[in-house]
Amino acid sequence: MNSDISWRFPYMNFHAHATTLERERLVRCLQREKEHKSRRLYFLEIMSTSKNVIVVGIIVILILINLEFVLRRLLDISSDPVYNPKARFGNEEQDGSISTIGTLYDNVLNVSTNAPVDLMTSSNVSFMNEQDAIQKARRRQVSHTCRKNNLGGTFTDLLKSSNHRLIVDEKYKLIYCSVPKIASTSWKRVLLVLRGVMNDTYDLSQSEINNKVAPRKLKYLRFYPAADVRRMLREFTKFLVVRDPFSRILSAFRNKLDPLSDFRNCDIWQKGIGMHILKKYKPWSLIAPSRPVFKRLVTPKGVVRYDLNMADFVKFLVDPLEKNDNEHWSEIHRLCSPCLVEYDIISKFTTLDADAEYILRLIHADSVVKFPSSIGSSPTNSSNTASIKSYFRDVPRGDLDKLYSRFQLDFELFGYENPDMGLS
């Protein structure tokens, strides 16, 4: 020990000059240094081993994360309520919760809408609360009907469907299912203003919107890549507009096929589908002078009598041998897949204006565009009870029952009463 100290401290004559106290202090310093060196070596050994364990642990975690992602992709996210309506329906019916719309009104109050929160009036809050409750009840009706009929499906099923008519607005994160004869032209006007194509909802005619501008300027969900479709269905506000099925059928008839129609292009429909119906179900009416003549059509074979009525049209709609699924009278559930797509808002034709105001407020577009009136469209006054009874009274009971059977799911999904109540 003394020789070690002398080597470490050569300038000191340890034996000659150092006191006992100094020798003890120097000895303790040397001992502590040896102990520190031993501890450092031990710590380095531990760190080397721990580092290997940590690296292996990180690798295992990354593998598990990627494995979960791959499995979710392979299973097509079957547990996701957006793409597995059966699971979503069960949750909503049990606890009455709202999966998407439930937080939308909170966003209206908490997200900047170009107006401070304290400027939200009590009437606005009351309106939004009332509409939120209405929508909750409508969604529950759809959920119940889909569950009762064991309907639903996966995201893949939706991608395979070619019937849906979902229009997308990316800026306002909105998805709209366009159904003819239920204010579809009015909503296209709104969407074209939101996209900046039109400055005002009345800038273009109905024909220009439906046949020229909308097909070119509006974006449809079915043309997006699957990954974008999945994201939009999760994040965007989705809505459709529904109508009493018999009222919608009557509107289509009066607009397109009724001999008394004032629709500008009705002759095209009447010479095509209308004449086909007459030839098949009552060919004698084309020449029999005893029948009333509402209209004469000029056809390649000459002038013919055209006196199609609602009973003829219904017979065509319920004929299983006919291709009678034209979008103007095809079932809403076929066009919009409400048991596949989780719609946040279900607007009804009878509450169109209030529903539209609610939707535009939710997406913060109420200061940009107002929902237009029916001016410039083709209103037929087909929701009037008296009109429905008048047009359907000559339909044979058997055909009326078949018509209800065809549209029964729409009646149930959207909470419409059995037509017996309106036609008896």
C-alpha positions in Angstrom: 0.0 0.0 0.0 2.8 2.4 0.9 4.7 1.8 -2.3 1.4 2.4 -4.3 0.9 5.7 -2.6 4.5 6.7 -3.2 4.1 5.9 -6.9 0.9 7.9 -7.1 2.4 10.8 -5.2 6.2 10.9 -6.1 6.7 14.4 -5.0 6.0 13.4 -1.4 8.4 11.6 0.9 5.8 9.5 2.4 8.0 7.9 5.1 9.9 11.0 6.0 7.3 13.8 6.0 3.8 12.5 5.9 1.9 12.5 9.2 -0.2 9.6 10.2 -3.4 11.5 9.4 -2.2 12.3 5.9 -1.2 8.7 5.3 -4.7 7.5 6.3 -6.4 10.1 4.1 -4.3 9.1 1.1 -5.0 5.5 1.6 -8.8 6.1 1.8 -8.6 8.1 -1.5 -6.9 5.3 -3.3 -9.4 2.7 -2.0 -12.3 4.8 -3.2 -10.8 5.2 -6.6 -10.4 1.4 -6.9 -14.0 0.9 -5.8 -15.2 3.5 -8.4 -13.3 1.8 -11.1 -14.8 -1.5 -10.2 -18.3 -0.1 -10.2 -17.8 1.6 -13.6 -16.8 -1.7 -15.1 -19.8 -3.4 -13.6 -22.2 -0.7 -14.8 -20.8 -0.9 -18.4 -21.4 -4.6 -18.4 -25.0 -4.1 -17.2 -25.6 -1.4 -19.8 -24.3 -3.6 -22.6 -26.7 -6.3 -21.6 -29.7 -3.9 -21.0 -29.1 -2.3 -24.4 -29.5 -5.6 -26.1 -32.7 -6.3 -24.2 -34.2 -2.8 -25.0 -33.4 -3.2 -28.7 -35.0 -6.6 -28.8 -38.1 -5.2 -27.0 -38.5 -2.4 -29.4 -38.3 -4.8 -32.4 -41.0 -7.0 -30.8 -43.3 -4.0 -30.2 -42.9 -2.8 -33.8 -43.6 -6.3 -35.1 -46.8 -6.5 -33.0 -48.0 -3.1 -34.2 -47.5 -4.0 -37.8 -49.1 -7.4 -37.3 -52.2 -5.7 -35.9 -52.4 -3.3 -38.8 -52.1 -6.1 -41.3 -54.8 -8.2 -39.6 -57.1 -5.2 -39.5 -56.6 -4.6 -43.2 -57.2 -8.3 -44.0 -60.4 -8.4 -41.9 -61.5 -5.2 -43.7 -62.1 -3.5 -40.3 -65.1 -5.7 -39.7 -65.4 -4.4 -36.2 -65.5 -0.7 -37.3 -69.2 0.5 -37.0 -68.8 2.7 -40.1 -68.3 -0.4 -42.2 -70.2 -2.9 -40.1 -73.6 -1.3 -39.5 -74.9 -4.3 -37.5 -72.4 -3.6 -34.7 -73.1 0.1 -34.9 -76.9 -0.4 -34.9 -76.7 -2.5 -31.7 -74.7 0.1 -29.9 -77.0 3.0 -30.8 -80.2 1.1 -29.9 -78.8 0.0 -26.5 -77.6 3.3 -25.2 -79.1 5.8 -27.5 -75.7 7.2 -28.2 -74.9 9.2 -31.4 -71.8 8.0 -33.2 -71.1 11.0 -35.5 -73.8 13.6 -35.2 -73.6 13.6 -31.4 -70.5 15.7 -31.4 -71.3 17.9 -34.4 -73.3 20.4 -32.5 -70.6 20.6 -29.8 -68.3 21.6 -32.7 -70.7 24.3 -33.7 -70.2 25.8 -30.3 -66.5 25.2 -29.9 -65.0 25.6 -33.4 -64.7 29.0 -35.0 -67.6 29.7 -37.3 -66.8 33.3 -38.1 -68.8 34.3 -35.1 -67.9 34.3 -31.4 -69.5 31.6 -29.2 -71.2 34.2 -27.0 -73.1 35.5 -30.0 -75.0 32.2 -30.4 -78.6 33.1 -29.6 -80.8 31.0 -27.4 -83.1 30.5 -30.4 -80.3 29.1 -32.5 -79.3 26.7 -29.7 -82.9 25.6 -29.2 -83.3 25.0 -33.0 -80.1 22.9 -33.1 -81.1 20.9 -30.0 -84.5 20.1 -31.4 -83.1 19.0 -34.8 -80.5 16.9 -33.0 -83.2 15.0 -31.2 -85.2 14.6 -34.4 -82.2 13.1 -36.2 -81.5 10.8 -33.4 -85.0 9.3 -33.6 -84.7 9.0 -37.4 -81.4 7.2 -37.1 -82.8 4.9 -34.5 -85.7 3.9 -36.9 -83.2 3.1 -39.6 -81.1 1.1 -37.2 -84.0 -0.9 -35.9 -85.3 -1.8 -39.4 -81.9 -2.9 -40.6 -81.4 -5.1 -37.6 -84.9 -6.5 -37.9 -84.3 -7.5 -41.5 -80.7 -8.7 -40.9 -79.3 -6.2 -43.4 -75.9 -4.6 -43.4 -72.5 -5.5 -44.8 -68.9 -4.5 -45.0 -66.9 -1.7 -46.6 -66.1 -4.1 -49.4 -69.8 -4.6 -50.1 -70.2 -0.9 -50.5 -67.3 -0.6 -52.9 -68.9 -3.4 -55.0 -72.2 -1.5 -55.1 -72.6 0.5 -58.3 -76.1 1.9 -57.5 -75.2 4.4 -54.8 -75.3 8.1 -55.8 -73.0 9.7 -53.1 -71.8 13.2 -54.0 -68.8 14.5 -52.1 -67.8 18.1 -51.2 -64.2 17.9 -49.8 -64.0 21.5 -48.6 -67.0 21.3 -46.3 -66.6 17.6 -45.6 -70.1 16.7 -46.8 -71.5 13.5 -48.5 -74.9 13.6 -50.0 -76.9 10.8 -51.5 -78.9 12.3 -54.4 -82.3 10.7 -54.9 -84.4 12.0 -57.9 -87.8 13.4 -57.1 -86.7 14.4 -53.6 -85.3 17.9 -54.0 -82.2 16.5 -55.7 -81.9 19.5 -58.1 -82.1 22.0 -55.2 -79.3 20.2 -53.3 -77.2 20.1 -56.4 -77.6 23.9 -56.7 -76.3 24.2 -53.1 -73.3 22.0 -53.8 -72.4 23.8 -57.0 -72.4 27.1 -55.0 -70.2 25.6 -52.3 -67.8 24.4 -55.0 -67.7 27.9 -56.5 -69.2 26.8 -59.8 -72.3 29.0 -59.3 -72.5 32.3 -57.5 -76.2 31.9 -56.8 -78.5 28.8 -56.5 -80.7 30.3 -59.3 -78.0 30.9 -61.8 -78.7 27.9 -64.0 -81.9 26.0 -65.1 -82.9 22.6 -63.9 -82.0 21.0 -67.3 -78.5 22.7 -67.3 -77.8 21.5 -63.8 -78.9 17.9 -64.1 -77.7 17.2 -67.7 -74.6 19.4 -68.1 -73.1 21.1 -65.1 -73.6 18.7 -62.2 -72.3 15.5 -64.0 -69.1 17.4 -64.9 -68.5 19.5 -61.8 -69.7 17.5 -58.9 -67.6 14.6 -57.5 -69.0 11.2 -56.8 -67.6 8.9 -54.1 -67.5 5.9 -56.3 -64.7 7.4 -58.4 -62.3 7.9 -55.4 -59.7 5.3 -54.4 -60.7 2.9 -51.7 -58.5 4.5 -49.1 -60.1 7.9 -49.7 -63.6 6.4 -49.6 -62.8 4.8 -46.2 -61.5 8.1 -44.8 -64.4 10.2 -46.1 -67.0 7.8 -44.7 -65.3 8.2 -41.3 -64.8 11.9 -41.2 -67.5 13.6 -43.4 -71.0 14.5 -42.6 -73.3 12.1 -44.5 -77.0 12.8 -45.3 -79.8 11.8 -47.6 -83.3 13.1 -48.2 -86.3 10.7 -48.1 -89.9 10.8 -49.0 -93.1 8.8 -48.7 -92.6 6.1 -51.4 -96.1 6.5 -52.9 -95.8 10.3 -53.0 -92.5 9.9 -54.8 -93.9 7.5 -57.3 -96.8 9.8 -58.0 -94.3 12.7 -58.4 -92.3 10.7 -61.0 -95.5 9.8 -62.9 -96.9 13.3 -62.9 -93.6 14.8 -64.0 -92.5 12.3 -66.7 -95.5 10.2 -67.9 -98.8 11.9 -67.1 -100.6 13.0 -70.2 -101.2 16.3 -68.4 -97.5 16.9 -67.5 -96.1 20.3 -68.3 -92.5 19.1 -68.0 -90.6 20.3 -71.0 -89.1 17.0 -71.9 -92.0 14.8 -71.0 -92.5 13.7 -74.6 -89.3 11.8 -74.5 -90.4 9.8 -71.5 -93.9 9.3 -72.9 -92.8 8.1 -76.3 -90.4 5.7 -74.7 -91.6 4.2 -71.4 -95.1 5.5 -71.6 -95.9 4.0 -75.0 -94.2 0.7 -73.9 -96.5 0.5 -70.9 -99.6 1.1 -73.1 -98.6 -1.4 -75.7 -98.0 -4.1 -73.2 -100.9 -3.7 -70.8 -103.8 -2.1 -72.9 -102.9 -1.9 -76.5 -106.5 -1.3 -77.5 -106.4 2.1 -75.8 -104.1 3.4 -78.6 -107.0 3.2 -81.1 -110.2 2.8 -79.1 -112.3 6.0 -79.7 -114.5 5.4 -76.7 -111.6 6.1 -74.2 -111.0 9.7 -73.3 -108.0 11.2 -75.2 -105.8 13.4 -73.0 -103.0 13.7 -75.4 -101.9 12.7 -78.9 -98.3 11.7 -79.5 -96.6 12.0 -82.8 -94.5 8.8 -83.3 -92.7 7.3 -86.2 -95.8 5.2 -86.9 -98.1 8.3 -86.9 -100.2 10.1 -84.3 -101.4 7.9 -81.5 -103.6 8.3 -78.5 -101.8 8.7 -75.2 -104.0 8.2 -72.1 -101.7 6.5 -69.6 -102.9 6.6 -66.0 -101.6 5.7 -62.6 -103.1 2.2 -62.6 -101.1 1.5 -65.8 -97.9 2.8 -64.3 -98.3 0.8 -61.1 -98.9 -2.4 -63.1 -95.6 -1.7 -64.8 -93.8 -1.1 -61.5 -94.9 -4.4 -60.0 -94.3 -6.5 -63.1 -91.4 -8.9 -62.2 -90.6 -9.3 -65.9 -90.0 -5.7 -66.5 -86.8 -3.6 -66.0 -88.6 -1.0 -63.8 -85.7 0.2 -61.6 -85.2 3.6 -63.1 -83.6 6.0 -60.6 -86.7 8.2 -60.6 -88.8 5.6 -59.0 -86.3 2.9 -57.7 -86.3 2.2 -54.0 -84.3 4.7 -51.9 -82.5 1.9 -50.0 -81.2 0.7 -53.4 -79.8 4.1 -54.3 -78.4 5.1 -50.9 -77.7 1.8 -49.0 -78.7 3.1 -45.5 -77.9 -0.2 -44.0 -74.3 0.0 -45.3 -73.6 3.8 -45.0 -74.0 5.3 -41.5 -75.9 8.5 -42.4 -75.6 11.3 -39.9 -78.7 13.2 -41.1 -81.9 11.8 -42.6 -83.8 14.7 -44.1 -87.5 14.3 -45.0 -89.3 16.0 -47.9 -91.9 17.3 -45.5 -89.3 19.1 -43.3 -86.9 20.0 -46.1 -86.2 23.6 -45.3 -85.6 23.0 -41.5 -83.4 20.0 -42.3 -81.4 22.0 -44.9 -80.8 24.8 -42.4 -79.6 22.3 -39.9 -77.2 20.7 -42.3 -75.7 24.0 -43.5 -75.2 25.2 -39.9 -73.4 22.0 -39.0 -70.9 22.3 -41.9 -70.5 26.1 -41.2 -71.9 27.0 -44.7 -75.1 28.8 -43.7 -73.4 32.2 -44.3 -72.3 31.0 -47.8 -75.5 29.6 -49.3 -79.2 29.4 -48.6 -81.3 26.4 -49.6 -83.4 27.4 -52.6 -87.1 27.3 -53.0 -88.8 25.0 -55.6 -88.7 27.7 -58.2 -86.9 26.5 -61.3 -87.5 22.8 -60.5 -90.5 20.7 -61.4 -92.9 20.6 -58.5 -95.9 18.3 -58.9 -97.7 18.8 -55.6 -97.6 15.1 -55.1 -97.3 15.1 -51.3 -100.9 16.4 -51.0 -103.1 13.7 -49.5 -106.0 14.5 -51.8 -103.8 14.1 -54.9 -102.5 10.8 -53.7 -106.0 9.5 -53.2 -107.2 10.8 -56.5 -104.4 9.2 -58.5 -104.3 5.9 -56.7 -108.1 5.3 -56.3 -108.3 3.4 -59.6 -105.4 1.1 -58.9 -106.6 -2.5 -58.3 -106.2 -3.7 -54.8 -103.9 -6.5 -55.8 -101.5 -4.2 -57.6 -101.6 -1.8 -54.7 -100.6 -4.6 -52.3 -97.7 -5.6 -54.7 -96.5 -2.0 -54.9 -96.4 -1.7 -51.1 -94.5 -5.0 -50.9 -91.9 -3.6 -53.3 -91.4 -0.4 -51.3 -92.1 -1.9 -47.8 -88.5 -1.6 -46.7 -88.5 2.2 -47.6 -91.7 2.6 -45.6 -90.2 1.0 -42.6 -86.7 2.4 -42.8 -87.8 6.0 -42.8 -90.9 5.7 -40.6 -93.7 6.2 -43.1 -97.2 4.8 -42.3 -98.8 2.0 -44.2 -100.5 3.6 -47.2 -103.8 2.0 -46.2 -104.2 4.9 -43.8 -104.0 7.4 -46.6 -105.9 5.6 -49.3 -108.8 4.0 -47.6 
